[in-house]
Amino acid sequence: MAYVSKELKAKLAPAIKAVLKKYDMKGTIAVRNHSSLVVNLKSGAIDFDQHATGDDWHYQVNTYHVDRGWTGVAAEFLSELVAAMKGQEWYDRSDIMTDYFDTAYYMDVNIGKWDKKYEVVS
């Protein structure tokens, strides 16, 4: 059963913050519904607008396929961020063919929020 405790969040936070600092990004770390570790990116040096469509204010990153949706420094950053979010604790023994889902916890990376756009800071 997917579960994230406050202790696990505290244990993973230093590595996540180190990745944010390395790429000059501002964000928050949270736990949602005791099952998801969430990183919300507020601002930073990376321009993620390659995925902008219309009036999109925010993006939700597919943490399972970062390499497919992003390129360049954005892909490098997101790959390192997801690796830091996994740490040593994460596992995924799910088998969708038999409708069996077993993962340590879920991960969400949000670029901006529904009510506040991500800001590119030079």
N, C-alpha and C positions, 0 to 999 in steps of 0.2 A: 504494500500500500504506500502510495506516495506521501511523504511527510517531511516537512522542513520545520525544525525547531529554531527558537531564538539563539540557542547555543551554536547550532550549525551555521546559521547566518553570520554570527559573530566570528566563527572560525574561518569562514570563506571571505569575509569582508576585506581583510588586508590584501589578499591577492587581487581581488576585484578592484580595489582602490588603486593598487599599483598600476594596473593596466589603464585605468582612467587617467591617472597622472602621466603615464608614459606618452599617451596620445593627446594630452592637454584637453581632456573632456570633463564635463561636469555632469554628475548624475546622482541618483539616489538608489539605495538598495532596500528592498522590502520583502516581506513574506505575505502572500495572499492565500487565504483560506487554509493555512497550514500545509498546503500541498505544492505551492509554486514559489520559487525564488525569482524575484522580479528586479530588473535593473531598468530604471527610467532615465534616459539620457535627455538632459535639459539643453545643454549648449556645448560647443566645442569647435575645434579647428577642422574637423572633417565635414565635408559637404556631402550630405546624403541625398541631395535633390535629384539624383539619377532615377529615383523611383517616383518622383512627383507626378501625380495625375490630377488635373483639375485643381480643386481647392483643398487637396489633402493637407492636413495639418500634422499628421503623425503617421508613423509606420510601425508595424509589428514585424519583428525579424523572425524568420523561421530558423530556430536554433538548431534544427536537425540538418539543414541544408544551406549554411551560410555561404559556402563556396559557389553555389549555383546562382544566387541572387545579387551578389555584390562583387565589385572588382577593386583593384588597387589598394590604397591605404584603408579604405572602408572594410574590405574583406579581411585584411590583416588584423585590424583592430577587433572586428567582431569575432574572428576565430580565436584570438587570444582571450577576449572577454568570456566567450562561452567556455573555453578551457578552464579559466579561473573560476567560473561559476560551478563547474563540475567538481573541481578539486579531486580529492582522493575518495570521496564518499559516494559519488554518483555511479549508478549502474542502470542498465536498461535490458531486461530479459523479456520484453514484450514479444508476443507472437500474434500479429493481427490475423493470420490465417485461421487461428483457432479461437479468436476473440479473447485472448489472454493478455492482460496488461499488467506488467510488474516493473516499476521503475522506482528509483530512490526518491525522486522528486521531479517536478516539471520546472522548466526554465522559460522565462519570458524576458525579452529585451524590447523595450519600447523606445522609439526615437520620437521625442515630443509626447504630448498628451492630447487627448481629444479637445481640450479647451486651451492649450498653450503650445504654440508651434516651437519646434526645435530651432535654436538660433546658431548660426555659423558665426564664430568669433575668430577674427584673424589674429 
